[in-house]
Amino acid sequence: MTMAVIAVWDLQDISFTGTPFHSNATADLSDVGTSFVIGSGPQHLEVTDDEGIFEDADSSQDLTNSTTLGGTTFAAGTGVENEYSYIVRPVGGATDGSEDVTIYAFEVSGDVLGMASDGYLTPGVTYEIIARDSSDPQVAYADMFVCFGAGMRIQTPDGPRRVETLRVGDRVMTRDHGPRPILWRGASVVPGRGSQAAICFGPQARLALGASAGGELPDGGLITSPHHRMFWTDADLGPRLVPAKAFVGWKDVRRLPRARQTYVHLLLERHVLLRAEGFWCESFNPGPQALRQLSPNQRAEVMALCPRARVSRAFRDLFPVERVGPFRRRLGLAPLRSHAGAEHSVHRPEGTQKQAPHDARPVV
Protein backbone atom coordinates (compact mmCIF):
# COMPACT_ATOMS: atom_id res chain seq x y z
CA MET A 1 0.00 0.00 0.00
CA THR A 2 1.32 3.45 -0.99
CA MET A 3 0.54 6.69 0.78
CA ALA A 4 1.54 9.70 -1.29
CA VAL A 5 1.38 13.43 -0.62
CA ILE A 6 1.05 15.60 -3.70
CA ALA A 7 0.80 19.36 -4.08
CA VAL A 8 -2.54 20.46 -5.56
CA TRP A 9 -4.32 23.70 -6.33
CA ASP A 10 -8.03 24.20 -5.72
CA LEU A 11 -9.76 25.49 -8.87
CA GLN A 12 -11.32 28.22 -6.73
CA ASP A 13 -7.82 29.66 -6.22
CA ILE A 14 -7.06 29.87 -9.97
CA SER A 15 -8.08 32.56 -12.48
CA PHE A 16 -8.65 31.34 -16.08
CA THR A 17 -9.09 33.07 -19.42
CA GLY A 18 -11.02 30.05 -20.69
CA THR A 19 -12.66 26.94 -19.21
CA PRO A 20 -9.97 24.23 -19.42
CA PHE A 21 -11.46 22.22 -16.54
CA HIS A 22 -15.13 22.37 -17.48
CA SER A 23 -15.18 18.65 -18.29
CA ASN A 24 -15.17 15.91 -15.67
CA ALA A 25 -13.81 13.38 -18.16
CA THR A 26 -11.65 14.62 -21.06
CA ALA A 27 -9.12 17.27 -22.05
CA ASP A 28 -10.54 19.65 -24.65
CA LEU A 29 -8.35 20.63 -27.62
CA SER A 30 -10.18 23.97 -27.84
CA ASP A 31 -8.64 24.97 -24.49
CA VAL A 32 -5.12 25.03 -25.94
CA GLY A 33 -4.09 28.69 -25.97
CA THR A 34 -6.02 29.64 -22.86
CA SER A 35 -4.15 30.75 -19.76
CA PHE A 36 -4.40 30.82 -15.98
CA VAL A 37 -2.87 32.43 -12.89
CA ILE A 38 -2.57 30.70 -9.52
CA GLY A 39 -3.53 32.93 -6.62
CA SER A 40 -1.73 31.18 -3.75
CA GLY A 41 0.56 28.33 -2.80
CA PRO A 42 -0.60 24.72 -3.04
CA GLN A 43 -2.32 22.61 -0.45
CA HIS A 44 -1.46 18.97 0.03
CA LEU A 45 -3.56 16.00 -0.99
CA GLU A 46 -2.80 12.71 0.71
CA VAL A 47 -3.73 9.65 -1.33
CA THR A 48 -3.77 6.01 -0.26
CA ASP A 49 -3.26 3.66 -3.20
CA ASP A 50 -2.44 -0.02 -3.75
CA GLU A 51 0.24 0.96 -6.28
CA GLY A 52 2.55 3.86 -7.05
CA ILE A 53 0.63 5.23 -10.08
CA PHE A 54 -1.95 8.04 -10.07
CA GLU A 55 -4.44 7.29 -12.86
CA ASP A 56 -8.01 7.42 -14.09
CA ALA A 57 -10.71 4.85 -13.30
CA ASP A 58 -8.80 3.34 -10.37
CA SER A 59 -11.11 2.47 -7.49
CA SER A 60 -8.18 1.87 -5.13
CA GLN A 61 -7.18 5.57 -4.94
CA ASP A 62 -8.68 7.19 -1.82
CA LEU A 63 -8.23 10.31 0.25
CA THR A 64 -6.16 9.43 3.31
CA ASN A 65 -7.67 12.24 5.42
CA SER A 66 -10.74 14.44 5.29
CA THR A 67 -9.97 17.15 2.72
CA THR A 68 -11.64 20.43 1.75
CA LEU A 69 -11.79 21.28 -1.96
CA GLY A 70 -14.14 23.63 -3.78
CA GLY A 71 -15.71 24.60 -0.47
CA THR A 72 -16.75 21.01 0.30
CA THR A 73 -15.14 18.72 2.87
CA PHE A 74 -14.74 15.12 1.73
CA ALA A 75 -14.30 12.28 4.20
CA ALA A 76 -11.27 10.03 4.32
CA GLY A 77 -11.82 7.09 1.98
CA THR A 78 -13.47 9.17 -0.76
CA GLY A 79 -12.25 8.17 -4.20
CA VAL A 80 -9.90 10.42 -6.19
CA GLU A 81 -8.95 9.99 -9.87
CA ASN A 82 -6.52 11.53 -12.37
CA GLU A 83 -8.87 12.51 -15.20
CA TYR A 84 -6.87 14.34 -17.89
CA SER A 85 -3.77 16.44 -18.44
CA TYR A 86 -2.40 19.45 -20.31
CA ILE A 87 1.10 20.78 -20.93
CA VAL A 88 1.68 24.39 -19.85
CA ARG A 89 4.52 26.91 -19.76
CA PRO A 90 4.90 30.49 -18.49
CA VAL A 91 3.77 33.07 -21.03
CA GLY A 92 6.93 34.24 -22.80
CA GLY A 93 8.89 31.29 -21.41
CA ALA A 94 11.47 29.14 -23.18
CA THR A 95 10.15 27.13 -26.13
CA ASP A 96 12.76 24.36 -25.86
CA GLY A 97 10.70 22.42 -23.31
CA SER A 98 12.84 23.38 -20.32
CA GLU A 99 9.96 25.30 -18.68
CA ASP A 100 7.15 22.94 -19.70
CA VAL A 101 5.04 21.50 -16.89
CA THR A 102 2.34 18.85 -17.10
CA ILE A 103 -0.79 19.61 -15.09
CA TYR A 104 -3.31 16.95 -14.09
CA ALA A 105 -7.01 17.58 -13.54
CA PHE A 106 -8.17 15.38 -10.68
CA GLU A 107 -11.68 14.59 -9.57
CA VAL A 108 -13.07 13.79 -6.15
CA SER A 109 -16.44 12.12 -5.85
CA GLY A 110 -17.10 12.58 -9.58
CA ASP A 111 -16.20 16.27 -10.01
CA VAL A 112 -12.95 17.88 -11.17
CA LEU A 113 -12.02 20.19 -8.30
CA GLY A 114 -8.32 20.88 -8.71
CA MET A 115 -5.07 20.24 -10.48
CA ALA A 116 -1.74 18.65 -9.62
CA SER A 117 1.50 18.96 -11.57
CA ASP A 118 4.92 17.46 -12.21
CA GLY A 119 6.75 20.76 -11.66
CA TYR A 120 6.72 23.94 -9.63
CA LEU A 121 4.04 26.51 -10.50
CA THR A 122 4.62 30.03 -9.20
CA PRO A 123 1.67 32.04 -7.83
CA GLY A 124 1.11 35.25 -9.79
CA VAL A 125 2.74 33.95 -12.99
CA THR A 126 0.56 33.55 -16.10
CA TYR A 127 0.76 30.06 -17.62
CA GLU A 128 -0.48 29.15 -21.09
CA ILE A 129 -1.87 25.76 -22.05
CA ILE A 130 0.26 24.81 -25.06
CA ALA A 131 -0.91 21.23 -25.69
CA ARG A 132 -3.49 18.64 -24.73
CA ASP A 133 -1.54 15.80 -23.13
CA SER A 134 -3.93 12.94 -22.35
CA SER A 135 -7.53 12.11 -21.46
CA ASP A 136 -6.37 8.98 -19.67
CA PRO A 137 -3.14 9.99 -17.91
CA GLN A 138 -0.94 7.79 -15.75
CA VAL A 139 1.86 9.28 -13.66
CA ALA A 140 4.01 7.89 -10.88
CA TYR A 141 3.49 9.66 -7.57
CA ALA A 142 7.29 9.90 -7.38
CA ASP A 143 7.27 12.07 -10.53
CA MET A 144 4.67 14.48 -9.23
CA PHE A 145 5.06 17.65 -7.27
CA VAL A 146 5.55 16.67 -4.49
CA CYS A 147 5.75 13.06 -3.24
CA PHE A 148 6.91 11.59 0.04
CA GLY A 149 8.68 8.25 -0.03
CA ALA A 150 10.53 7.18 3.08
CA GLY A 151 10.04 10.33 5.15
CA MET A 152 11.86 11.80 8.07
CA ARG A 153 11.20 9.85 11.26
CA ILE A 154 9.85 11.57 14.37
CA GLN A 155 10.12 9.95 17.79
CA THR A 156 6.74 9.05 19.34
CA PRO A 157 5.80 7.15 22.52
CA ASP A 158 5.47 4.07 20.30
CA GLY A 159 8.80 4.52 18.53
CA PRO A 160 9.88 6.48 15.44
CA ARG A 161 7.24 7.22 12.81
CA ARG A 162 7.58 8.73 9.36
CA VAL A 163 6.42 12.30 9.38
CA GLU A 164 3.91 11.71 6.57
CA THR A 165 2.03 9.19 8.74
CA LEU A 166 1.52 11.61 11.64
CA ARG A 167 -1.91 13.16 12.11
CA VAL A 168 -3.46 15.87 14.26
CA GLY A 169 -3.90 14.42 17.74
CA ASP A 170 -1.02 11.94 17.44
CA ARG A 171 1.49 12.26 20.26
CA VAL A 172 5.17 12.92 19.67
CA MET A 173 8.02 12.88 22.16
CA THR A 174 9.35 16.23 23.32
CA ARG A 175 12.62 16.86 25.12
CA ASP A 176 11.19 18.67 28.15
CA HIS A 177 7.44 18.00 28.25
CA GLY A 178 7.04 14.29 27.55
CA PRO A 179 4.61 13.07 24.88
CA ARG A 180 2.43 15.87 23.52
CA PRO A 181 -0.30 15.90 20.83
CA ILE A 182 0.10 17.48 17.40
CA LEU A 183 -2.17 20.51 17.11
CA TRP A 184 -1.70 21.14 13.37
CA ARG A 185 0.26 19.54 10.54
CA GLY A 186 1.05 21.29 7.29
CA ALA A 187 3.54 21.35 4.47
CA SER A 188 5.12 23.96 2.21
CA VAL A 189 6.53 23.41 -1.25
CA VAL A 190 9.32 25.70 -2.46
CA PRO A 191 11.96 25.73 -5.19
CA GLY A 192 14.75 23.68 -3.68
CA ARG A 193 17.80 25.52 -4.95
CA GLY A 194 19.82 28.53 -3.89
CA SER A 195 19.02 29.94 -0.46
CA GLN A 196 16.05 27.58 -0.06
CA ALA A 197 18.02 24.37 -0.66
CA ALA A 198 17.56 21.83 2.10
CA ILE A 199 20.29 21.12 4.64
CA CYS A 200 21.35 17.49 5.02
CA PHE A 201 22.88 16.30 8.32
CA GLY A 202 24.76 13.04 7.74
CA PRO A 203 26.06 10.23 10.01
CA GLN A 204 28.98 12.20 11.47
CA ALA A 205 26.75 15.10 12.47
CA ARG A 206 24.21 12.65 13.85
CA LEU A 207 26.82 11.07 16.10
CA ALA A 208 27.97 14.48 17.33
CA LEU A 209 24.55 16.05 17.80
CA GLY A 210 22.46 12.96 18.53
CA ALA A 211 24.70 10.58 20.47
CA SER A 212 23.45 11.62 23.89
CA ALA A 213 19.79 11.92 22.90
CA GLY A 214 19.05 8.51 24.34
CA GLY A 215 17.90 5.37 22.58
CA GLU A 216 19.19 3.76 19.42
CA LEU A 217 20.30 6.16 16.71
CA PRO A 218 18.62 5.71 13.31
CA ASP A 219 20.58 4.95 10.15
CA GLY A 220 19.31 7.87 8.09
CA GLY A 221 20.32 11.51 8.12
CA LEU A 222 18.12 14.52 8.68
CA ILE A 223 16.90 16.78 5.88
CA THR A 224 15.57 20.12 7.05
CA SER A 225 15.03 23.68 5.87
CA PRO A 226 17.94 26.14 6.11
CA HIS A 227 16.21 28.22 8.79
CA HIS A 228 15.00 25.30 10.93
CA ARG A 229 16.75 25.55 14.27
CA MET A 230 18.73 22.76 15.89
CA PHE A 231 19.49 22.30 19.59
CA TRP A 232 23.11 22.90 20.58
CA THR A 233 24.87 23.38 23.93
CA ASP A 234 28.48 24.18 24.76
CA ALA A 235 30.30 24.71 28.04
CA ASP A 236 30.49 28.51 27.75
CA LEU A 237 27.15 29.48 26.23
CA GLY A 238 24.74 26.84 27.47
CA PRO A 239 21.70 25.74 25.42
CA ARG A 240 21.16 27.47 22.09
CA LEU A 241 19.00 27.18 18.99
CA VAL A 242 21.08 27.29 15.80
CA PRO A 243 19.73 27.69 12.22
CA ALA A 244 20.52 24.54 10.24
CA LYS A 245 22.40 26.45 7.54
CA ALA A 246 24.96 27.58 10.14
CA PHE A 247 26.31 24.00 10.21
CA VAL A 248 27.06 23.74 6.46
CA GLY A 249 30.64 22.48 6.11
CA TRP A 250 30.80 21.14 9.69
CA LYS A 251 31.22 17.36 9.95
CA ASP A 252 29.20 16.03 7.00
CA VAL A 253 26.53 18.74 6.89
CA ARG A 254 25.87 19.96 3.36
CA ARG A 255 23.29 21.58 1.13
CA LEU A 256 20.97 19.29 -0.82
CA PRO A 257 19.73 21.27 -3.84
CA ARG A 258 16.67 19.92 -5.63
CA ALA A 259 14.30 21.28 -8.23
CA ARG A 260 11.61 21.41 -5.56
CA GLN A 261 11.48 20.74 -1.85
CA THR A 262 8.71 20.00 0.62
CA TYR A 263 8.98 21.03 4.25
CA VAL A 264 6.57 19.48 6.75
CA HIS A 265 5.51 21.51 9.78
CA LEU A 266 4.34 20.11 13.14
CA LEU A 267 2.67 22.61 15.46
CA LEU A 268 2.15 21.69 19.10
CA GLU A 269 0.46 23.62 21.91
CA ARG A 270 3.79 25.29 22.66
CA HIS A 271 7.26 25.65 21.14
CA VAL A 272 9.13 22.42 21.94
CA LEU A 273 12.08 20.29 20.88
CA LEU A 274 11.23 17.16 18.89
CA ARG A 275 13.56 14.27 18.13
CA ALA A 276 13.84 13.77 14.38
CA GLU A 277 16.21 11.13 12.99
CA GLY A 278 18.14 11.24 16.28
CA PHE A 279 18.47 15.05 16.33
CA TRP A 280 16.73 17.45 18.68
CA CYS A 281 15.19 20.28 16.67
CA GLU A 282 12.36 22.74 17.11
CA SER A 283 8.68 22.26 16.40
CA PHE A 284 6.89 24.79 14.19
CA ASN A 285 6.92 28.19 15.90
CA PRO A 286 4.29 30.49 14.36
CA GLY A 287 6.34 33.67 14.18
CA PRO A 288 6.33 36.12 11.24
CA GLN A 289 9.11 34.39 9.28
CA ALA A 290 7.60 30.91 9.67
CA LEU A 291 4.12 32.13 8.76
CA ARG A 292 5.45 33.59 5.49
CA GLN A 293 6.29 30.03 4.38
CA LEU A 294 2.62 29.04 4.53
CA SER A 295 -0.20 29.47 2.05
CA PRO A 296 -2.96 31.95 3.00
CA ASN A 297 -5.26 29.08 4.00
CA GLN A 298 -2.56 27.53 6.19
CA ARG A 299 -1.85 30.87 7.88
CA ALA A 300 -5.53 31.26 8.65
CA GLU A 301 -5.68 27.74 10.11
CA VAL A 302 -2.67 28.36 12.37
CA MET A 303 -3.86 31.76 13.55
CA ALA A 304 -7.31 30.32 14.32
CA LEU A 305 -5.66 27.69 16.52
CA CYS A 306 -3.15 30.11 18.08
CA PRO A 307 -4.67 33.60 17.85
CA ARG A 308 -2.26 34.98 20.45
CA ALA A 309 0.84 33.14 19.24
CA ARG A 310 2.84 36.34 18.69
CA VAL A 311 2.48 37.41 22.33
CA SER A 312 2.05 34.05 24.07
CA ARG A 313 4.80 32.87 26.41
CA ALA A 314 4.21 29.34 25.07
CA PHE A 315 5.65 30.36 21.68
CA ARG A 316 8.65 32.34 22.81
CA ASP A 317 11.98 30.90 21.70
CA LEU A 318 13.02 28.09 24.04
CA PHE A 319 16.63 29.25 24.15
CA PRO A 320 18.68 32.14 22.77
CA VAL A 321 19.02 31.93 18.99
CA GLU A 322 22.52 31.92 17.51
CA ARG A 323 23.41 34.26 14.66
CA VAL A 324 24.87 32.36 11.73
CA GLY A 325 28.09 34.37 11.28
CA PRO A 326 29.38 34.37 14.88
CA PHE A 327 28.46 30.71 15.32
CA ARG A 328 30.39 29.68 12.23
CA ARG A 329 33.41 31.66 13.37
CA ARG A 330 33.42 29.82 16.69
CA LEU A 331 33.43 26.52 14.81
CA GLY A 332 36.27 27.68 12.57
CA LEU A 333 34.05 27.70 9.48
CA ALA A 334 34.27 30.26 6.70
CA PRO A 335 31.31 32.61 6.13
CA LEU A 336 28.33 31.69 4.02
CA ARG A 337 28.27 34.06 1.07
CA SER A 338 25.42 34.88 -1.23
CA HIS A 339 25.97 34.52 -4.98
CA ALA A 340 23.19 34.91 -7.55
CA GLY A 341 20.60 34.22 -4.88
CA ALA A 342 22.37 31.15 -3.52
CA GLU A 343 24.40 30.86 -0.36
CA HIS A 344 27.66 28.94 -0.48
CA SER A 345 30.14 27.92 2.16
CA VAL A 346 33.51 29.44 1.31
CA HIS A 347 36.09 26.77 2.10
CA ARG A 348 39.58 27.45 3.33
CA PRO A 349 42.47 25.73 1.55
CA GLU A 350 43.06 22.17 2.67
CA GLY A 351 44.80 21.97 6.02
CA THR A 352 43.88 25.51 7.10
CA GLN A 353 40.40 24.94 8.48
CA LYS A 354 40.32 25.46 12.21
CA GLN A 355 39.03 22.80 14.57
CA ALA A 356 36.07 23.57 16.79
CA PRO A 357 37.24 24.45 20.29
CA HIS A 358 37.05 21.61 22.77
CA ASP A 359 34.47 23.38 24.92
CA ALA A 360 32.11 23.96 21.95
CA ARG A 361 31.03 20.34 21.81
CA PRO A 362 27.31 19.77 21.17
CA VAL A 363 25.22 18.23 23.92
CA VAL A 364 21.62 17.16 23.34
C-alpha angles and dihedrals in degrees: 000000000000125000112194132182115208131180112244138176123220111232088230088066094054129082116212134192089205137013105267093155100044092111124075092202119028143033111247119224090209089068093066106111096033120115142209142195124212113224101202145002121292129271122219127253117200114206129189112206138166090228140027097255127095107211148145125276094017112141092191094070110097139164108260093207137018106281134192117220129158090003093301126107114221122201124241109272095040112138121253126191138187101234109176143333144221134193115235139178135183113275106263091015128139115296095207093086095255092116098037117123128187115224123199125209108216129192131211120198091351101312130096104237105160150354136248127195146199094231143036117286116197119220112240095025118115113234125195124211102234101173144009106243109185144331090208105039127180121191133168113244087229089063095051130090103282128000132168118215118166099355134202112287121235121198114245132174087264096049133273118335130188110256093235090062095055118104137189107284095027113126123237129188117257127195098235108016106044121230112352132179124252110248097189136000124199142153137216127205119208138163103277101217136084116010092353096055113127122254116234120206109199135198096286092052090045091055092048098043101028107034095096096040091099129244130047115324116236122239097236130079128237123257114196142155118276093247097045108116125233128204115251134166131184133179096256104038104030122211117359140170112230126192109244093236090063088072097056107130094018115116104325098328112135144155117268107204117197135167089250135005134199121210118195119211126206115194119194130182089272140011107281143160116256127193110237120177089339095310127110109229137156129276119233109296111198099223125139096271094047093046091055088065091062132083117249091258092051092049090052091050093051095045091049089055095041107025092163097041094122093059101027118113088218090069100043114118110278093222137003112291118236121229111234099233100050092042093053091048091055089053092049093247125143119245123275107244129198118233123173090339095312128104118223133186109240106220125212118230114279113284095020101084111112122235119240110260115261093244093053093074116139119247122188 
